[in-house]
């Protein structure tokens, strides 16, 4: 279940990931976190149209968030 501390940890973790995405001309923004801990993000810039964006999302962003915040169930792009 989400709470303000968990939301802050998600934001901080995305800030850790952001420089890697920006290095390739992309970015990420947090859209929502559902009550069942599905994190919804929007991939921006080069990441928004890259053919590898799903791999980046699942292998990079999702795995990092799950490692830092075990309550996270999934990360999806919207």
Secondary structure, DSSP 4 states (H G I P E B T S, - for coil): ---HHHHHHHHHHHHHHHHHHHHTTEEEEEEEE-TT-EEEEEEEEHHHH-TTHHHIIIIIIIHHHHHH-TT--EEEE-
